[in-house]
Amino acid sequence: MQKKTLLIVIFLSVFLALLQEQVFAHYFAYYASTPVTPPIEFLWWLPVSALLLVIGTYFPLRMSLKWSRLYSLMFALLWVIVFSVIFFLIGGFAAGMTTAPLPGLGFPRLTYWGRAFSEVGFIFLFWNVLGVLLLMTVPLKLLLKAGKNIEKPKRLAYWSWIMTIPLGFALGVAPYIAQGAWVHGWGGSYVMMQCRGQIEGLHYALVMYALDHENHLPVAKDFAELYSQIESYLHEMSRWQRECDVCVIGKAWGRTPQPFIWNEKFSGKEVFRGDYDIYLEPDVDDPVVTFDGGAILISGKPWVNCPYVVHQNIFRPVGDIRNIEAEKFERLRNYKELLHQDDQ
């Protein structure tokens, strides 16, 4: 009994250590796509994959143990149901152990189309291999118990067990492999925070661009044209704000991620202005920048917006002026003095 407990503890320790390497961040939950836990786009496949598991379990029982067709089928059906519940509970326990969810199993969610096999393949392989091994346990135990009573050659009996169950399982995940639906899951508040961080980073880069271009925003017809002009300014920011070519939401779940939306009517407009009170007029249609302490503040309609979650009018800091180059800081200070002069 003690040996079994020790083995379980060792297995769980290795299991958790391996999964920790696959945790991307606190804000994404990753569920492996398996025959019993499909992504939401593949719910239609669940009855088919369940049938494949039953058939894969039926044949070794029928061929090796010589049970009747009906008894073999009923036992296979019952075992697949029990296996599915146990497998799901194990995976759900792993995924729910912490508030920063480990990769595991869960209810159907949107597929992470943006996650390549090189990024999440371990999660997919780990849980499906574990599922195959768990599914094979009871048929193997019955086969070993039957022992000498097996009428067919033992080699054929064991091959029927080794081949049909993994084959049924493999066919159950075939659509996911064919389309690259390795994992699915959900994103919490941290995803929205990163999206907002990207929006703020883009606005900060636009302010820095204006500083170098006589107080004017870039002239661009779309985000692709805009991004090529401000990309160099994004390198000054944090990782969350620096990766702004595609929204974190689209990058995770989009088959073809949509670009950010550039408000073209702001093309070429001035940003440092003194003719608005941003506290009283937050809905202005012109780009307005001011300062509060050491922070750059933007008010009014967003210059760049997200195609997935539309951010409303903004009035918040988008950068710390104390961290920029001395020469740019001097230009900002000059603009600030001009703003005060205009206000007076």
Buried (B, 14 or more C-beta within 10 A) or exposed (E): EEEEEEEEEEEEEEBEEEBEEBBBEBBBBBBBBBBBBBBEBBEEBBEBBBBBBBBBBBBBBBBBBBBEEEEBBBBBBEBBBEBBEEBBEBBBEBBEEEEBBBBBBBEBBBBBBBBEEEBBBBBBEBBBEBBBEBBBEBBBEBBEEBEEEBEEEEEEBBBBBEEBBBBBBBBBBBBBBEBBBBBBBBBEEBBBEBBBBBBBBBBBBBBBBBBEEEBBBBBBEEBEBBBEBBEEBBEBBEEBBBBBBBBBBBBBBBEEBBBBBBBEEBBEBBBBBBEBEBEEEBEBEBBBBBBEEEBBBBBBBBBBBBBBEEBEEBEEBBBEBEEBEEEBBEBBEEBBEBBEEEEE
